[in-house]
Amino acid sequence: MNWFLGIRASDGVLVADFEEGAAGATPGLNHPVAGTTPVTTGVWSHAAASYDGTTWRLYLNGALETTLAVGQPVRSDSIQHAALATALNSTGVASGGFDGRLDEARVWNVARSQAAIQAAINQEITSDPNLLGRWGFDEGTGTAIGDSSGSPESGTLVGTGASWEVGSPFGLNTPPLAPALVTPADAATGVAQSPQLSLTAVDPDADETTVRFHGRAVAAAAPDFTVIALPDTQFYSSSLNGGSPAIFDAQTQWIVDQRASRNIAYVAQLGDCVQNGNNGGNDVEWEVADAAISLLEDPVTTQLVDGMPFGIAVGNHDQSPIGDPEGSPPGSSTSSYNAYFGESRFLGRSYYGGHFGTANDNHYDLFSASGMDFIAISFEYDTAPDAAVLGWANALLQSHPDRRAIVYAHHIVNTGNPASFGTQGQAVYDALKGNPNLFMMLSGHVCSEGRRQDTFDGRTVYSMLSDYQCDPAGGNGWLRILTFRPAQNQIVVETYSPWLDQYRAGDSSTFTLDYDMGGAGFVQIGSQTGVASGTNASMTWNGLASGAAYEWYATVDDGTALTTGPIWRFTTGACGDGLLGAGEACDDGDATGGDGCSASCQIETCWACAGSPSVCAPNDGASCDDGQFCTGADVCSGAA
């Protein structure tokens, strides 16, 4: 057995995982997925997970919690033991345990659909051709746990502290289905300026529902742009642990190649650029780093006079002795770093802001993207954070209040979600959290991934860890892609390796953050109560602008569970678009008067127009037409 379904202790959400099989792209790689809704303590809940060879799906009480595209096979040759209410390793040793009641556990040989899962939530299924195992926990006594499926795999209750309890009442509420669109069609054009929004609401339990409509205007938003986080490159620079300079080069060359298409605005290297700091005066590792980073600076390939804006954080391995921000004599620990990436390299570049003190160990950059201005502050690794440095950074944010602030340092947070702060991360957050422009902190240092979000005075700061040096080949070339999407007010975080040409799966590697970039948010625009299952709910959205794009969605609430539908989009009609919209008598594809169809899309005097787009021809409205256009004074008799 090589999969897991359980509840994450830190936040109570469903989690599942499997290990990739031998035929996959990365055999042995784990593919975890996590839900979003905490499981309620003290209340019976139904949990389900499916994987169809392509996509993970998690369900809580029949509602789809999350999906994750993996597209890799599950390992089938594992020797891990199978268990309920715990996880067992290959020797049968338990790890953790479920503190609660368990009933009606089922394993299938097919990926069950949401409809099938919902239909069976309140049923005991003793047998089915597709059941691999079913444990109903109906014994009520003893230590034997029977399997009622066709190929029984009965189990034994082991350990202490377990007891037989009253089972599930099988009376769970089934959430409403996602609403089905009626009108207007998704992506419809030429829609009336007061359109009727209509959908069908279905509740599997036949409960009456309340439907709430939410909408927003879609502004001509600024284009997407990207920030790249380049974690610990030390094993590429030093050719240790399977790493090589070629991997480092592949990362930065990919960044250059993607600059235009991804609108890459800034690159933040997260420290440990090299493994051995000053290295006794041997600069071989810094020469590797210099060659790789220089690719970002080429004005020809980047088509930028100063190259691509970037900064390199000082990590503990960039210092000598390792982890000492001072060195002996004081100030010498980063002499090699400053020889290659000191002030002289950046001075005069439009994005370079400056540094603290006499060295470039703590520095900042200024860049802009899609009409927004940013400040990026890089901190040197320091387990005893310097108050003067923190004060310098705080003053920078205060003096640049209109610039959105990103902080990056080698160690800010640890693994997990929510991750704990490192010593320096906590100090930086505490010192800077009072600034309204701070919204993100990035770091490496600790193998694996982690993130947390903290709210202060109603403002959220996202802190993220990405470090893959413990992976094969010294990190396999993994880097972080942060795509800012102003239209959606979202930041999409992905993890990609140019070396492997592969995206890293799992909710720790791929996720979305909400961040206000000025795009319009959804507001409730109407509601309808007492909607019977299987009937339509409708509302009129009044007063929309002509030729404008709008998005809307609906929630369906049965009083116990709420289901949110997809986002649909339409565009209202505009005079001159060639479509007959509401209030238009004609539309010939332009808004030029004098051709039969006026600038307000009304038929002009002495013209006749028909069709969409409209075709207009002279018509004087008389009983005959002598071929003269609407003279009004000529004599016309008989046929034209």
N, C-alpha and C positions, 0 to 999 in steps of 0.2 A: 504494500500500500504506500503510495507516494503523494498523497494529498492531505490537506488539512482544512477543516472548517471549525471556527470557534469565535470567541468574543475577545476583543483586545482589552486587556485590563486597564490600560491608561485612559481610554475614553469610552469604552463600552460598545463600540461599533463591531459589526460582523467583519471577520477577516477570513481569507482563504488563501491557499498557496499550493503550488505543485512544483516539482523539479523537472526540468527539461530533459527529454529523452535523447538517446544516442543519435537519432536521425535529425536532431534539431541543429540550429545554427550555433548554439553555445551549450553543449551538453552539460548537465549539472547545474545550470543557472536556475535560481528560484524565480518564480513569477507570482509575487503576492498581489492581492487585491483587497481593498477595504471598502466598507460601506460608509455611509454618512450620518445615519441616524442611530443614536445610542439606544441599546436595548433597554426597555423599562424594567427596573428591578421589582420583583414581587408580582409580576403579571405574566401570564402565559403568552409566549410569543412563538411564531413559526419562522424558522430560518431555512433557507435553501440556497444552494450554489449549483451552477451548471457551467460546464465548459464543453463546447461543441467542436473542439479542435482548432478554433480560431479565436473565440471570444469568451472571457469570463463574464458571468452574470451573477450578482448577489441579490437575493430577495429577502425582505423582512415583512412578515405577515402578508405575503403575496404581492407586495409592491416592489418594483424594481429599484434597488438601491444604487447600483453602479454597474457599469460595464467597463471592460478593459480588453482591448485587442492585443492578443499575444501571437497567435498564428504559429505556435510551436507544439511539437508532440509532448505528451506526458511520459515520463520515464516509467517503464513497466517491469524492470528487473531489480527493483529495490527489495531489501530484506527487512525493512522496518515492520514492526508488528502493528496490527490494527487494534484500535480501542475506541470505546465511547467514553466521553467525559474526561479524557486525558489524551496526551500524546506520548507515544512510546518510541524509543529509538531502536536500533537494530538488535540490541541485546535485551529488549523488553523492559528497559528502565523507564519509568514514567517521568514526564516533565510537566509540571503544573496539573491543575485539576479544575473541574467545573463545580462551582458552589451554587447549586440550584437543583431544580427538578427537571428530569429528562423523560420524554415519552415519544413513542412512535418515530423511531429512527429508521430511515430508509436509504438504501443505496441502489441506484438504477444503472442500467447499462446503456441508457440513452440520455441525451441532454433534454430535460423536460422543458416544455414551453411555459411561459407565464400563465397561460390559460389552464394548462394541466395542473400546474402547482396550485393555482387558486381553487380549482375544482376539488382538489384533494385535501385542502387545509383542514377541514372539519370531518375528515373520514379516517377510519382505521382500514388500511389496505393490507389484508392478511396475505394475499398472493396476487401476482401479476406476472405475465410472461417476461416482462422487462425488469423485474426486481432481482437484484443480486443478493440483497439481504434486507430483512425487515425484522426489527426488534420492537415488539409492542409493549414490553415491560408489564405484562398482564399477570405474571406469576403471583405477585403479592407476598411472597415468602421465599426463603432459601437463597441460594447463591447462583442458581442456574438462570441464564437469560436466553430464552428460546428465540430461534430464527424461524419465521413462518414462511419464508420464500421457498421457491422450488428447489434451491440448492442450499440447504440450511447450513449456516455457520454459527452455531450456538456459542454463547460466551459464558464466562464465569465472573461473578462479582468478586473483586479482590480488594484488599486494603480494609481500612477501618473507617468508621464515621458515616457510612452509607446506611440508609434505611428505606423501606418501602413506604411510599406516600400515595395519596390520592392523585390520580393522573389528570391529564388535561381534560377539561370539560368539552373539548372540541366545539366550542362556541365562539371561535375567533371571528371578529368582524373582517370581512373581505373588503379591501379598499376599492373605491370606484375605479373603473378602467380609465385610461387616458381618454380625454374627450376626442370625438371624431369630427373633423371639419365638415361643415355643410356649405356655408358661403361667408365671404367671397373665397374663390379658389386661391390656394397658396400661390404667391408670385403673380397674382392677377394684376392687370393694368387697366387703365381707363375706368377705374372704380368710382362710383358716385362720391360726392363730397360729404354726404351723410349716409354712409353705407350701413346695411344691416349685417351685424356679425351673428352668425348662427352656427351651432354645434349640437351634436348628439351626446347626451350623458347617459352612461350605463353603469349601474351598480349591481354587482353579482348577487348581492343579498336582497335586491329589489327595494332597497331603501330610497326614500326621497332624498334629493340632494340639493345643495345650494351651489350655484355656479357663479363665480366671480370673474369678471372680464378685466384684463389689464392691458394697457396699450401705451405706445410712445411714438413720437415722430422720430424718424431716422434722419438725423442731420447729415450734411455732407461732411463726414468726420475726417479728421486728419488720417493719413495713411499709417499702417502698421509700421513698427520699427523694432529693432532687436538690440539687446545687450548680451554679450557673450561672457560667461564666467569660465575661466581656464584654471582648473584646480591643479594641485601639486604635480609639477612637471619634473621633480627631482630625479626620478629613475630614468627618464628619457635623456636628461642632460648628462647623467653619470653612467649610462648603459648598465645599470644594475637591475637585478630581479626581472630580467627579460626585456627591460626597456631599451629603447634605442633613439638616437637623434632623429631617425627617420619618422618616428611617431610624432615627435614635437613638430617637425617640419610639416607633416601631414595636417596637423591641427591648424597651424597658422596659415598654411596655403589654402585650406578649405575656407577659413574665415575670409581671406582676401577674395576667393572665388565667389563667395556668397554675399559679398558686401552690398552690391547693388540690388540683387533680387530680394534679399532679406532686410535691406535698409539698415545695416548694422551701424549703430551709432557709437558704440564704445565696447572695449574689451578690457576686462578686469582679470589679471592673473592673481590667483589667491594665495600666493606665497609658496615657500619651498621651491623656488625656481630651480635651485640646484640642491645637491645632497650634502656638499662638504664646505659650504661657506668660503672662507678665504683659502682653505685648502693648502696652507703653507706656502702660498704664493703661486701655486700651480693653477692657472686660470682655464684649464681645458674644459671644465663644465660650463663656465661662464661663456666661453667661446661658442659652445653648442647653443646655449640659450640666446646669445647674441645673434647667431645666424638664423635661428627660427623666428625670433621676434622681429628681425630686420625685414622679414617679408611683409609685415604690417605697415612698414614705413615707406615702401617704394611708391613714389608719386606717380609712376607710370602705370603699374598694375592696379593700384588703388584708385587712380584718377583723382587723387587728393593732394594738394600741395604739401601738406604736412603729414601725409599718410593717414592711417586710421588712428583716431584717438585711443590711447591705451594707457594703462598703469600697471605696475608690478608691485604687489605687496611684499614686504620683508617677512619671511617665515623663519622659524627657529633654525632650520637647516641653512638658511642664507646668512646666519650669524656665526661668528667664531669667537669664543667657544659656542657650540650649539645651544641655543636658547638664551644666550646672554646678550641683551641689547646694548651693552656698554663695551665689553671687551677690556683688554689690557694692552696698552694704556687705554683709558676711557675714550670712547668714540671710534675705536679701531675695529669693532666687531663686524662692521658692514663695509669695510674698505673696498672689497672686491665688488660688492653690489653697487656701490657708488661710482666705482671706476667704469662700470659698464652701463648702469642705469641711473646715474646721478643727474644733478641739475643740468650739466653741460649738454647732455643728450637732448633734453627737452626745451631748454631755454629758447624763446623766440617762436615756439609753436603756438598757434592760436588757442589751442585747448589747454595748455599747461598753465596752472594757476600759481604754483609755488610750493613751498615746503616749510616745515617747522625747523627752527634752529639752523645749523650750519650744514646739514646733510639732507639727502632726499628720502630718508627712511620713512618719514611721515609727510605725505604730500597730497595735493588735491588737483583735480582737473575740472574743467568747465566744458560742457558740450550741449548741443541742442538737437532736438529731433521732433518732427511733426508739430512744430509750433510751440513746443515745450522746452524750457531751459532746465538743465540739471547741473548739480555739483556732485562729484564723486570724491570721497575722502578715503585715503588709504592709510591704515595704521600699521606700524611695525609691531611684530610679535613681542609681547611684554606681559609676563605673568604678574608683574607688580606695576599696574598701569600708572603712568606718570601724570600727575594732576595738571602739570603745565601743558602737556600735549592734549589732554581732554579739554582744557580751557581754550586752547588754540582752535580745536575743532568746533567747539560750541560757538566761539566768536565768528567762525566762518559761516556757520548756518544762520546766525543772527544777522550777519552783514549781507547775506544772499537770501533774503526771505522769499523771493520770487523764483528761486531755483529749487526744484525737487531734489531731495538729497538721498544719495546712495552711499552707504559706508561699506567698505570691504577690508577685511583683515584676515590673517591666517587662521586664527582660532576665535570664533564667536560663540557657536553653539555646538552641541554634541549630537549623537545619533538619536533617532526616535521622533515621534510626533505625538505630543509636543516634546521637543528636545529641551534639555537643560542648558542654561547659559554656562560657558566657560568663565573663568575669572575676568579676563579682559572683556569678553562680550557683555557681561553684566555691568561692568564699569562704564563701558561705552554707551550702552543703552541708558543707564541711569543719568549719565552726564548730558545726553543729547535728546532724550525723550520729550523734553519741554518745547522743542522746536517743531512747529506745525509742518514744516517741509520734510522732515525725516520720514521715510516710508519703507526702506529696505536695507538689510545688512546681509552680506554674503561672506562665506568663509569656507575653508578646507581643513587640513590638519588631521582630522579624525577619520579613519577609514569608514566608508559607507556614506549614508545620507541621513539628513535630519532637517526638521523645520519647526518653527513655532511662530505664533503671532501674539503680539501684546498690544493692548489698547490702553491709551493714556489720553484723558480729556476727549474721549470719543474718537481718537485717531488711532489707526492700526499700523503697527510696524511689523513687517515680515522679516524673519531671520532664517537663513537657509545654510545648510552644510552640504557640500558635494566634494567628495574625495575618493578617488578610485585607485590609489597607489597600491592597495592590497590585492587588486585584481591581477590576472595574468598580464604578462608583458609590461609590468610596472604601471599599469593603469589602463591598458588597452585603448588609450586615446580618447577616453570619454571626456566630454565637456558639456557645459550647460548652455542651453539656448533659452533666453527669456524674451518672448515675443510680446511686445506691448500692443494692445488692440484698443485704440481710443474709442472706436465706435461702440464697442461692447463694454468699455470700462473694465477690461480684464488684462491680466498678464498670464500668458500660457507658458509654463515651464516644461521644457523637454530636455532629455539627456541623450546625446548622440555621440557616436564615435566615427570621425572621418577615416580612421585606420581600419575599422571593421565595416564601415558603411552600414551602420545598424543603430536603431533607436533602442534605448534601454526601457524595458517594460516595467510596470508596477506603479502603484500610486505614490511611491516615494520618489520615483524618477520622472513621472509625468503627472502634472496637476495644474490647476488653474486658480489664480488668485484674483479677488475682486479689488480693483483700485480705480478710484475716481479720476478720470482724465478729461472730464468735461462733457462726455457723451450723456445724452438724456437717459434718465432712468425710467423704469416702468411705473405707472400709477394706475390705481383701480379706476376704471371708467364706467363700471356698471355691475349689476348683479341680478340674479333671479333666484328666488327661493321656491321650495316645493316642487322641484323638477322631478317628475316620475321617471323611473329607469326606462331607458329606450326612447325617450322623447327629446325634442329639441329645446334648447334654451337660446334666446335671441335678445339682442339689444341694438339700438341705433346709435351709432357714434357720430354725433352731430358736429358741424362746423369745421370740417377738415379743409386744409388748403388745397388748391388745385395743383396738379402735377407734382405732388409730394409723396414720399415713401413713408409707410407706417408699418409697425410691427405690433402684434398682439398675441396674447395667450390667455388661457382660462384655467382656473382650478375648479375641481369638483370635490365637494365636501359632503360626506354622508353623516356628519356629526361626530364620528369617531376617527375617521381617517380622511386625509386630503390628498388628492392626486393632482399633480401639475402637468398640464399638457405641453406639447411642443410650441415653439414660437413660429407663427405664421406671418407672412409679409404681403403687402399689396401696395399699389401705387394709384393714386387718384388720377382721373383724367385731366388733361391739360389741352387748352386750345392750341392746335398746331401739331399735335402728336399723331394725327391721322386716325384716331379712334373716336367714335361717338360716345362721349361721356355724358353724364347727367347734365341737363340744361343746355346741351349743345344741339343745334338744329342741323349743323353740318361740321365737318372737319376734314379739310383737304390736305392736311399734312404740313400746313404752314399757317402763320398768323398774319398774313399779308392781306389787307383789304383790297377791293377792286377786282377780284377774280371770281366773284360769285359768292364766296364765303368770307364773311367779315372777320376783322381782327378779334371779335368776341364770339366767333363761331356761330353766327346767325346768317341765314340766307339773305343775300342782298336783293334789293328791288330789281325786278326784271330778270332774275336768274332762277333756275331750278337746279337743285342739288340732290343727289341720292348716293347711297353706298357708304362704305367705311373702308378706306378713306373716301371722302366724298368726291364725286365727279360733278362738276357744275357746267351748265350750258345756258346760253341766253334764252329768256322766256319773257315776252312782254305781257303775257296774261290776256291777250286779245283773242277774239274768236278765230282769228287767222294769223298767219305769220308770213310776212312777205320777204323775210330775210334781212330786213333792216332792224337794227337793235333798238327797240323801245323808243322810237322817235315821238310817238304820241300824236303826231299831226298828219301823218300820211293816211292815205285811203287804202284799205286792204279788203279785198273781197275774194271769196273762193279760196282755193288752196294756195299754199305758199308758192 
